[in-house]
Amino acid sequence: MSMAQADTQPTAAQIINQATQQQWRLVDADNIIKITLPTGAAYIELNPLLAPKHTQNIKQLAREGFYKDLNVYRFVEGFVAQGGDESGKKPVKNGAKAIPAEFYLTTPNPVNITELDHHDGYAPITGFLNGFAVAQDDAQTQTWQVHCNGVFAMARDNDINSGGTEFYVTIGQGPRYLDRNITVFGRVLEGMEHFNRLSRASIKNTAFNPITDLQVLADISQQDNSQFKVMRTDSNAFLALIKARQNRSESWFVETPNYVDVCGMPIPTKRVER
């Protein structure tokens, strides 16, 4: 890209600020879970299209209070924060301890996504679907959410169908080698700082990274009326944003690589002020 082109191309910030209301979508509160941690709350949008069983199960667990007073018991620097029932002994009422893996969605016909036009070492096709970073096979009949920073996924043992209660959030560079080895079914909308501020090691006589509660946002609307909007990843604004991220037009930048990978493309998200 020439300097003249860079000067005329809008910046990422300008595209986001100028996006019309139609180019944003309001996130359904029934598909948001709120996790209250020692330093504050994180809000996570679930992905029912790609992982309907996991989405339904964690909402059932939330509604029966399964996660109340459990903790984030595993913290690996630059990798994941994992929470739930470390003992594996807490009984469930309506949810399930283990559910079938949903590593990818298989469809009879191709699924159209907002594609990135470059080679990816982990998948033939990468792009975006309904506000999530995804990948696909060559035929576009297998679609899965990829491991970028801030994704929400279900931990498992060697048995691929053993996941059900133990969730994790990625806190470093996306571990893409985990793609299609584990079920990814959401992403953090707000509150990543609370996962990053978790304790790294336990302290004697002190609760280790306690989870005050994990709730479905729609269920607590009288106590928490938070709302979030996400830029539509099938909108013209998002297409323009991809171009702006591939070649940054701000005067600070010297190099313009004409490239952005699927995890380097942040999906604009904002809290709705009431």
CORJO-V617032 format. One record per pair of residues at least 24 apart in sequence whose ideal C-beta (glycine too) atoms are under 6 Angstrom apart, sorted by sequence separation. I is the first residue (numbers start at 1). J is the second residue. If there is no record, write none. Layout:
i={I:I}
j={J:J}
This chain:
i={171:149:171:148:169:147:147:64:111:147:153:154:64:110:110:147:153:111:147:146:151:60:61:107:152:60:106:144:151:150:231:57:104:105:150:57:145:189:230:104:229:57:150:228:229:227:53:54:53:51:122:50:122:101:101:100:98:99:98:97:96:82:104:103:85:189:84:102:84:101:83:47:82:80:81:174:80:81:79:78:50:47:131:54:131:128:44:81:148:146:81:114:114:75:75:72:83:54:133:55:54:51:51:126:131:71:72:47:71:47:71:46:71:45:70:44:44:45:67:68:42:43:116:43:67:43:42:41:42:62:62:40:62:39:37:59:39:36:36:35:34:33:34:32:29:30:29:27:26:27:24:25:24:25:23:23:23:19:15:15:15:12:15:12:11:11:9:6:1:16:1}
j={195:174:196:174:195:174:175:93:140:176:182:183:94:140:141:178:184:143:179:179:184:94:95:141:186:95:142:180:187:187:268:95:142:143:188:96:184:228:269:144:270:99:192:271:272:272:99:102:102:102:176:105:179:160:161:161:162:164:164:164:164:155:180:180:165:269:165:183:166:183:167:132:168:168:169:263:170:171:172:172:145:145:230:154:233:233:152:195:263:262:198:233:234:198:200:198:211:183:262:185:185:183:185:262:267:208:209:185:209:186:210:186:211:186:211:186:188:189:211:213:188:189:262:190:214:191:191:191:194:214:215:194:216:194:194:216:197:212:213:214:215:216:217:217:217:218:218:228:229:230:229:230:231:232:232:235:237:237:237:240:241:241:244:244:249:250:249:249:247:268:256}
